[in-house]
Structures are given as C-alpha cells and as structure tokens.
Amino acid sequence: MQIYMVGGAVRDRLLGRPVNDHDWVVVGATPEQMQAQGYLPVGRDFPVFLHPATREEYALARTERKSGRGYRGFVVETSPDVTLEEDLSRRDLTINAIASSADPASPAVLFDPYGGARDLAARVLRHVTDAFREDPVRILRVARFAARFTDFSVAPETLQLMREMVEHGEADHLVPERVWQEISRGLMEAVPSRMFEVLRACGALAVILPEVDRLWGVPQPPLYHPEVDTGVHAMMVIDMAARLQAPLAVRFACLGHDLGKGSTPAEILPRHTGHEQRSVALLKGLCERLRVPTECKELAEVVAREHGNLHRSSDFGGAALVRLLERCDAIRKPERFAEILLACECDVRGRLGKEEQPYPQRQRLAQALAAVQSVATNTIAAHAASIGLTGQKVGELIHAARAEAVAHWPGIGPGAH
C-alpha cells in the first residue's frame, strides 16, 4: 500500500500558494485493508475514507469508464492493480495531475507523468488526456481556474476540445447544482471575468447562461458607459466586486443587474428603457433553473430592479428616499441593504475610466436609513390608537414621520454629498 498527495495541494505548493486542503490517493489497497487500519468509509460513488486521526480524505486509486451522457454517466472501477499513473490520467488538467510522496521529509519527490510541472512553469491550463471530453463539468472547472490563476492561458488544443464538447451537446447535460457550484466558486476568484471569457470562447456560456451571453454586442449610451458594450460592462462590474472583496451574493447581483439589456428592442438602442423589469424577470428564470440560493436570488432581484433609482437618489427628497428604502426592505434588513449599496457602487465604478469614481449615494443612503431607524414607531402607533386610528392610517403617520426625519437629517437634503 502506497500513499501519495495529489491534486491541488501539490499544485499550490509548487506555485508557492497557501495549501488549505490535502487530497490523498492510495495505491495497492482494498477497502477491507483500509478499514482494518482504522479508516472510516464515506464515499458514496467510489471508495473514499477518512483518516482515523486527521479526518482528511483518502481515496483508493481508480479508473473511470464512460457509460452515458453528462456528469453522472460513469462507471468507477477500483482495485489494488490500478496504478498511480492510471489514476492521474482521469484528472482534468495536467497541473492537477501531479503526485508527491506522502512523506513530508521528501517533498521534492514528484510523480508527474503528464508534464504538469512544465505547464505550471509555462502558465498553461492543459487537459491531461482525451478522456477530458467525457465530463462536461471540466469545461466549467477550466474556466474557474482561469479566473483564479490570472496569468495562465488555456492551451489552444484544450479550448478546441471544449468547443467540440459543446458542439456535441455535452454541456446540455450539466446538472444545475454543479453549474451553480462552479459559477459561484468562479465568481469568488480573483478576476471572475476570465471565467466568463473562457466560457464564451468555447460556446458554453450560451448554453448554461444564455441571459449573460446575450449581453455582448449590445450597445449602451457612451455618455454613461464609455465602455459601450453591455457585456464588457458586466465583466468590469464583477471584477470591481472582486477588487472590493464583496461576498458572493453581491457578486452574483453584479452579474445579473443588467440582464434585461440583452433583450432591449433594437429600435430603441442604445437606450434601455424598462430594462430593470426585464432583468428581474430573467433573473427569476435563471435562479429557478440553477437553483440559486435564496439570499443570492433576493439580493440580485432588488439590485436589478432598483439600481437606477439608487444611483439617482442624490436628487430625492425625504419622502422619496423613504419609499426607496421601503422597496429595498432596508428597514427590516439593514445588513442586506448595505450589500445592495455595495453592488451599486460596483456598477458605477465598473465602467471605463470610472474605476476610482466615488459613490456618495452609498453614504447618503446609509444616513437616510439611520434617520428612519431613529423614528420611534411604537410611540406613533400608540398615539394613533389613542385617537382612534388603525391600519393604513397608522402606516401613513409612520411614513410621514420617517420622511420628516430624513429631510432634517444632517447631510441628506436633495443634492447633498
């Protein structure tokens, strides 16, 4: 029985990056032998075991045989006769198909039958073998790695193989959970736009996220969008979100905030009247299709619907500001409102030449919310009850008091910055 460290841990150590997780492969062992040594079986689709002390995962060396379409169309085979080279051959990229001795005293001992170390040095993402084409999830993984390793390029032959997979319909069989898993991970990488560039280049974006793919080539008014192209703007916005270290929900909202511009009638371009409502409708369908988590879906819908109003809010008076806060559910969910404002800042700064532009609306709206929160609604409700008012009349009194508080809060008056 021989144990090797494999995959991302070896890759990241060679790159000098932090190693957070270790993957281990065991050659020459049976499940019975693993359990006899105290390893706990946890694998559902193939033999994986938890180390009795470290609780790290150890997988028996295995091969895979294609048995159908899509991600789950595989038959996994394990036996003590499967070699390390055979196990590595089923991996996606050469940089992930490097193994090293499990002995920490000999970290320089590498097993690299597919030239992964060479591709690390050349900064290339290259598939290991033609078996790459058997799993469409690998298309998403290559795109995600491009977003993480920003100075790496995709090998031409790998990009061509990905195109062929899309043309042959493999991307049509991706399951929603895996698509969202990879897209969400890619959004959290250093330069998320690179993920979408790779997916566009191989044709996969039009299959898995057609709402996003349609944004490219759609013009916008150059006065407000010097970058003009809506797809280019969307990528600048998500990269700004990464630069500002925004959480996933904000980055997803940035991706979806302008989806409606992809369906703007040609006769009104480059204007996009009504794109906010179209964006919300498209987001609903996208989120349902990919089973996007509720917190991401809800934040994205508010940003898509209200980002234009939030941008224009510097000219709003007290009553209009309160209505805007109410539509954003800011009073009930102030933490989420802060994320809405961050997404809107990314939208403004994700434009050519506007990257360092301040977003004073963010501070002003935060002040408006503080003014609204200062209103003692219980006292108003009690007074209303004492004079016989109920229901809508009480709500109107509270709304008026909030508008008055906002109008007189320092620094909030119309045009204040």
C-alpha positions in Angstrom: 0.0 0.0 0.0 1.4 3.4 -1.1 0.0 6.8 -0.3 0.5 9.9 -2.4 -0.5 13.6 -2.0 -2.3 14.6 -5.3 -4.1 17.4 -7.0 -4.5 21.0 -5.8 -2.3 20.6 -2.7 0.7 19.6 -4.8 -0.1 22.3 -7.4 -0.4 25.1 -4.9 2.7 24.1 -3.0 4.7 24.2 -6.3 3.2 27.6 -7.0 4.1 28.9 -3.5 0.4 29.4 -2.7 -1.2 28.5 0.6 -2.3 24.9 0.9 -5.6 24.6 2.8 -6.8 21.1 1.9 -4.9 17.9 1.1 -6.1 15.2 -1.2 -4.6 11.7 -0.9 -4.7 8.7 -3.2 -3.9 5.1 -2.0 -2.4 2.7 -4.5 -2.4 -1.1 -3.9 -5.1 -1.4 -1.2 -8.6 -2.8 -0.8 -11.5 -1.3 1.1 -11.1 -4.1 3.7 -7.5 -3.2 4.3 -8.3 0.5 4.7 -11.0 -0.3 7.3 -8.7 -2.7 9.1 -6.3 0.2 9.7 -9.0 2.4 11.2 -10.0 4.4 8.1 -13.7 5.3 8.1 -15.5 4.7 4.7 -17.5 7.8 3.5 -17.5 7.5 -0.3 -20.9 7.1 -2.0 -19.8 6.8 -5.6 -16.3 5.3 -5.1 -14.1 4.2 -2.1 -13.1 7.3 0.0 -12.1 7.0 3.6 -11.4 9.4 6.5 -8.0 9.1 8.2 -8.6 7.9 11.8 -6.6 10.8 13.2 -6.6 13.8 10.8 -10.0 13.1 9.2 -8.6 14.0 5.8 -9.9 12.1 2.8 -8.0 9.2 1.3 -9.3 7.8 -2.0 -8.4 4.4 -3.5 -6.8 4.7 -6.9 -9.4 4.3 -9.5 -10.3 4.4 -13.2 -13.5 5.6 -14.9 -15.3 4.3 -17.9 -17.9 6.5 -19.7 -21.4 4.9 -19.6 -23.7 7.7 -20.6 -24.1 11.5 -21.2 -23.3 14.2 -18.7 -21.6 14.4 -15.3 -23.0 11.2 -13.8 -22.5 8.9 -16.8 -19.5 7.0 -15.5 -18.7 3.6 -14.1 -15.9 3.8 -11.5 -13.6 0.8 -11.1 -11.1 0.3 -8.2 -8.7 -2.5 -7.5 -5.2 -2.9 -6.0 -4.0 -3.2 -9.5 -4.9 0.4 -10.6 -1.6 2.3 -10.9 -0.9 5.9 -9.8 -0.5 6.9 -13.5 -3.8 5.4 -14.4 -5.5 7.3 -11.5 -3.8 10.6 -12.6 -4.9 10.1 -16.2 -8.6 10.6 -15.3 -7.9 14.1 -13.8 -8.9 17.3 -15.7 -5.7 19.4 -16.1 -2.0 18.5 -16.1 -1.4 20.9 -13.3 -3.8 18.9 -11.2 -2.3 15.5 -12.2 0.9 15.7 -10.2 1.5 13.5 -7.2 4.1 13.7 -4.5 5.3 11.4 -1.7 3.2 11.4 1.4 6.5 11.5 3.4 6.9 15.2 4.5 10.7 14.6 4.7 10.9 14.2 0.9 8.7 16.9 -0.6 10.8 17.1 -3.8 9.8 13.6 -4.9 7.2 14.2 -7.6 5.4 11.8 -9.9 4.5 13.9 -12.9 3.7 11.6 -15.9 1.7 14.3 -17.8 4.0 17.3 -17.6 2.1 19.3 -15.0 5.2 20.9 -13.6 6.2 22.1 -17.0 2.7 23.6 -17.6 2.9 25.3 -14.2 6.1 27.0 -15.2 4.6 27.9 -18.6 1.4 29.2 -17.0 -0.8 26.9 -19.2 -4.1 25.2 -18.4 -3.9 21.9 -20.5 -6.1 18.8 -20.4 -4.4 15.5 -19.4 -5.8 13.1 -21.9 -8.7 12.9 -24.4 -10.8 11.4 -21.5 -11.3 15.1 -20.6 -14.2 15.2 -23.1 -16.2 12.6 -21.1 -17.1 15.0 -18.2 -18.7 18.4 -19.2 -18.1 19.8 -15.6 -14.4 20.1 -16.7 -15.4 22.9 -19.0 -16.6 24.9 -16.0 -13.5 23.9 -14.0 -11.1 25.1 -16.6 -13.0 28.4 -16.8 -12.9 28.7 -13.0 -9.2 28.0 -12.9 -8.6 30.8 -15.5 -10.3 33.2 -13.0 -8.1 32.0 -10.2 -4.8 31.8 -12.0 -5.0 35.1 -13.8 -1.6 34.8 -15.6 -2.4 31.4 -17.0 -3.8 30.8 -20.5 -5.9 27.9 -21.8 -3.9 25.7 -24.2 -5.3 26.0 -27.8 -5.9 22.3 -28.0 -7.8 22.3 -24.8 -10.0 25.2 -25.8 -10.7 23.4 -29.1 -11.6 20.2 -27.2 -14.0 22.2 -25.1 -15.6 23.7 -28.2 -16.1 20.2 -29.6 -17.7 19.1 -26.4 -20.2 22.0 -26.5 -20.9 21.3 -30.2 -21.6 17.6 -29.4 -24.1 18.6 -26.8 -22.2 17.6 -23.6 -22.8 20.9 -22.0 -26.6 20.4 -22.4 -26.3 17.6 -19.8 -24.8 19.6 -17.0 -26.8 19.3 -13.8 -28.0 22.6 -12.2 -26.3 22.0 -8.9 -22.8 21.6 -10.5 -23.3 24.6 -12.7 -24.1 26.8 -9.8 -21.4 25.3 -7.7 -18.7 26.1 -10.3 -20.1 29.5 -11.3 -20.4 30.6 -7.6 -16.8 29.5 -7.0 -15.6 31.3 -10.1 -17.3 34.5 -9.0 -15.3 34.4 -5.8 -12.0 34.1 -7.6 -9.5 37.0 -8.2 -10.7 38.0 -11.7 -14.1 36.4 -12.2 -14.5 37.9 -15.7 -11.9 35.4 -17.0 -14.2 32.6 -16.2 -16.9 34.1 -18.5 -14.4 34.9 -21.2 -13.3 31.2 -21.4 -17.0 30.0 -21.3 -17.8 32.4 -24.2 -14.7 31.4 -26.2 -15.8 27.7 -26.2 -19.5 28.4 -26.6 -20.6 27.1 -23.2 -21.9 30.4 -21.9 -24.7 30.5 -24.4 -25.8 27.0 -23.2 -25.6 27.4 -19.4 -26.1 31.2 -19.0 -27.8 32.5 -22.2 -29.1 35.5 -20.4 -25.5 36.6 -19.7 -24.2 35.6 -23.1 -26.7 37.9 -24.9 -25.2 41.0 -23.3 -22.1 41.1 -25.6 -22.5 43.3 -28.6 -25.4 45.3 -27.1 -24.5 49.0 -27.1 -25.2 51.5 -24.3 -25.2 55.3 -24.2 -21.5 56.2 -24.3 -22.1 59.3 -22.0 -22.8 57.0 -19.1 -21.0 53.9 -20.3 -17.7 54.8 -22.0 -17.1 51.0 -22.4 -20.3 51.0 -24.6 -20.6 47.2 -24.8 -23.0 45.8 -22.2 -21.1 42.5 -21.8 -17.9 44.4 -21.2 -19.6 46.5 -18.6 -20.9 43.4 -16.8 -17.4 41.9 -16.6 -16.0 45.2 -15.3 -18.7 45.2 -12.6 -18.0 41.7 -11.3 -14.2 42.4 -11.4 -14.8 45.5 -9.3 -16.8 43.4 -6.9 -13.8 41.1 -6.6 -11.5 44.1 -6.1 -13.7 45.4 -3.3 -13.8 41.8 -1.8 -17.6 41.6 -2.0 -19.4 38.5 -0.8 -20.9 36.0 -3.2 -24.5 37.5 -3.1 -23.1 40.9 -4.1 -21.0 39.4 -6.9 -24.0 37.5 -8.3 -26.1 40.6 -8.1 -23.4 42.5 -10.1 -23.5 39.7 -12.7 -27.3 39.9 -13.1 -28.1 43.6 -12.6 -28.3 44.4 -16.4 -29.6 41.1 -17.9 -32.6 42.9 -19.3 -30.4 45.0 -21.7 -29.8 41.8 -23.7 -33.4 41.8 -24.7 -33.8 45.6 -25.4 -35.7 46.2 -28.7 -33.3 47.1 -31.4 -35.2 50.2 -32.4 -34.6 52.0 -29.1 -30.9 51.2 -28.7 -28.6 52.4 -27.3 -31.2 53.4 -24.7 -32.5 50.6 -22.5 -35.9 51.8 -21.3 -37.5 49.3 -18.9 -34.5 47.0 -18.7 -34.8 46.8 -14.9 -38.1 44.9 -15.1 -36.8 42.7 -17.8 -33.7 42.0 -15.7 -35.8 40.9 -12.8 -37.9 38.5 -15.0 -34.7 37.0 -16.5 -33.1 36.6 -13.0 -36.2 34.7 -11.8 -35.9 32.2 -14.6 -32.1 31.9 -14.2 -32.3 31.4 -10.5 -35.0 28.8 -10.7 -33.1 26.9 -13.4 -29.8 26.8 -11.5 -31.4 26.6 -8.0 -29.6 29.7 -6.8 -29.7 30.1 -3.0 -32.5 32.4 -1.8 -30.1 35.0 -0.3 -28.4 35.4 -3.7 -31.6 35.5 -5.7 -33.3 38.1 -3.5 -30.4 40.4 -3.4 -29.9 40.2 -7.1 -33.6 41.0 -7.8 -33.6 44.1 -5.6 -30.3 45.4 -7.2 -31.7 44.7 -10.7 -34.9 46.5 -10.0 -33.7 49.5 -8.0 -30.1 50.2 -9.0 -31.1 53.1 -11.3 -33.2 54.7 -8.5 -30.3 54.2 -6.1 -27.9 55.9 -8.5 -30.4 58.9 -8.9 -31.2 59.1 -5.2 -28.9 62.1 -4.6 -31.8 64.2 -6.0 -34.5 62.6 -3.9 -36.3 64.3 -1.0 -37.2 62.8 2.3 -40.4 61.1 1.2 -38.9 59.6 -2.0 -35.9 58.3 0.0 -38.2 56.6 2.5 -40.2 54.9 -0.3 -36.9 53.7 -1.9 -35.7 52.3 1.4 -39.1 50.6 1.9 -38.9 49.0 -1.6 -35.4 47.7 -0.8 -36.7 46.4 2.6 -33.8 48.3 4.1 -35.6 49.0 7.4 -36.2 45.3 8.1 -32.9 44.0 6.6 -30.2 46.7 7.0 -27.3 44.3 6.6 -28.7 43.3 3.2 -29.2 46.9 2.3 -25.5 47.5 2.8 -24.8 44.8 0.3 -27.2 46.3 -2.1 -25.3 49.6 -1.9 -22.0 47.8 -2.4 -23.3 46.2 -5.6 -24.5 49.6 -6.8 -21.1 51.1 -6.1 -19.5 48.3 -8.2 -21.9 49.1 -11.0 -20.8 52.8 -11.1 -17.1 52.0 -10.8 -17.3 49.1 -13.2 -17.1 51.5 -16.2 -14.2 52.5 -18.4 -12.3 55.4 -16.7 -14.7 55.4 -13.7 -12.8 52.8 -11.6 -11.8 55.4 -9.0 -15.0 57.4 -9.0 -16.6 57.9 -5.6 -20.1 56.7 -4.9 -21.6 59.3 -2.5 -25.1 57.7 -2.7 -23.8 54.9 -0.5 -23.1 57.1 2.4 -26.1 59.3 1.9 -28.5 56.3 1.8 -26.9 54.8 4.9 -27.6 58.1 6.6 -31.2 58.1 5.4 -31.6 54.6 6.8 -30.2 55.8 10.2 -32.7 58.7 10.2 -35.6 56.3 9.5 -34.4 54.0 12.3 -34.4 56.9 14.7 -38.2 57.2 14.4 -40.0 55.7 17.4 -42.7 53.8 15.6 -44.1 52.3 18.8 -44.8 55.8 20.2 -46.5 56.9 16.9 -48.6 53.7 16.8 -49.7 54.2 20.5 -50.7 57.8 19.8 -52.6 56.8 16.7 -54.5 54.2 18.7 -55.4 56.8 21.4 -57.1 58.9 18.8 -58.9 56.0 17.1 -56.7 55.5 14.1 -56.0 52.0 12.8 -54.5 50.1 9.8 -53.4 52.2 6.8 -53.8 55.5 8.7 -51.2 54.4 11.2 -48.8 53.4 8.4 -49.3 56.8 6.8 -48.4 58.6 10.1 -45.2 56.4 10.4 -44.3 57.1 6.8 -44.7 60.8 7.3 -42.6 60.8 10.4 -39.8 58.9 8.7 -39.9 61.3 5.7 -39.6 64.3 8.1 -36.7 62.7 10.0 -34.9 62.0 6.7 -35.5 65.5 5.4 -33.9 67.1 8.5 -31.1 64.6 9.0 -27.7 66.3 8.6 -26.3 66.0 5.1 -29.3 64.3 3.4 -31.1 67.2 1.7 -31.5 67.0 -2.1 -28.1 67.3 -3.8 -26.2 66.9 -0.6 -22.9 64.9 -0.8 
